Amino acid sequence: MTRSSRSQTPIIALFATFIVAFSGTKASGQDTSGEADLGPKIQFETIDGDTETGQLSNLTGSSLSAILAGGESKQWDLTEIARIKFDGSEKTNPPTRVVLRGGSEVASAATSMEDEKLLVRSIGQPSFTVSIRSVQSVRFRAPSAATDADWLALVEEPQRRDRLVIRREGDVLDPIEGTILEINRDSVSFDLSGNIVDAPLKKLEGVIFSTTSDRETEKPIRVRDQRGSNWMADQVNWNATDRTIQLDLGNDITHSIPVKELLEIQFSGGILYLSDAEVAEQRQSDPLKALLGDDLASTWFATETDTKNLTTVLSSDHVIRIPEVYQKLVAAVRVASEVDQFAPLTVSVLLDDRVAWTLEIKDRKPHGLILPIEDARRLTLRSTQPGSDASETLPTINNALGHRIEWLGARLLK
């Protein structure tokens, strides 16, 4: 089925709004440790915390070989390695960000899309082409504190149709649903219920492709380059012939990065979804436990997990332990889609029992959250009714069960 043949619902008023907005406008596995043409100088850390320096000899999907500073040749299993650092410094980042469903975030100088294929051009690296089924979003503007949280919320929200996101006055992001047909250097061709519009890039924040399946399993290896990209890979290999690191990004997507463009390879992924994190405690309010008993309260009001998302219920705390290496929490928060009768809620994130972020939700749209963790070791997700706290008496059990909050893509980042 082609993208243009998707089912579409007439929305004449929305189309009129849209028109107004745009009017006028050697083999990698071979041991090379005995050869003169070795790899770059590296510093690497083991999972035990030891640090070594030397020269890369070989890197395969299972092992690292290096010539140490004293001339000793040594090999490690990758299960023993935490990260590899390369000589180099961060350079000017191109503004466009392409996010693949496997987790890679690519800083791109330019992108173009035709026939359901997206061409990504990265500075200092080979261009590569991927099916749009492997692409989550393309953001045409550089990250900005004014719009980062709103953009995150839109990207994390599941959608059956593509979204064209307009940047309006006052840094307001306005998503329009339809079908993305083509992207070129100046505009995005967009099918709005049978009406084709060419939207100029200068008025857009980006495009978000429809969600057709669950989020992919996170890749175990993160590769950072000097242009600001974070490549999430299943496997990395050193190619001594052309002096590149070859990445297997999954879904038959491969990419090679010249070693002179690298900053770091991290073998623990760098992402921990809250749905996979260690649960320290799930708490219900004392009035609720007195009404139902501990067992029923903990059963009915327990946090639910669905792939990479969490759903919490009013008057219940979900507490996780934060491993030391993580530095940031990102998520999108909204009232659960299955809740029929909307009522305002206050959602909060606590770090070591200190309220670090809070928001009163007065609508059904998702809200983005980007929060530094600092040195906190416990993180709590909490929802209450406005003007109350988690310890106050609930009006009814049905009221509590009907207040459900989804934490979309909630994850910790290193």
Secondary structure, DSSP 8 states (H G I E B T S, - for coil): --GGGS-----HHHHHHHHHHHTT---TTS--TTSSS---EEEEEETTS-EEEEEEEEE-SSEEEEEETTS-EEEEEGGGEEEEEES-------SEEEEETTS-EEEESEEEEETTEEEEE-TTS--EEEEGGGEEEEE-S---TTTHHHHHHHHHS--SSEEEEEEETTTEEEEEEEEEEEE-SSEEEEEETTEEEEEEGGGEEEEE----S------SEEEEETTS-EEEESEEEEETTTTEEEEEEETTEEEEEEGGGEEEEETT-SEEETTTS-EEEEEE-HHHHHHH-HHHHHHHT--EEETTEEEEETTEEEEEE--TT--EEEEEEEE-TT-SS---EEEEEEETTEEEEEEEE-SSS-EEEEEE-TT--EEEEEEE-TT--TTS--S-HHHHHH-EEEEEEEEEE-
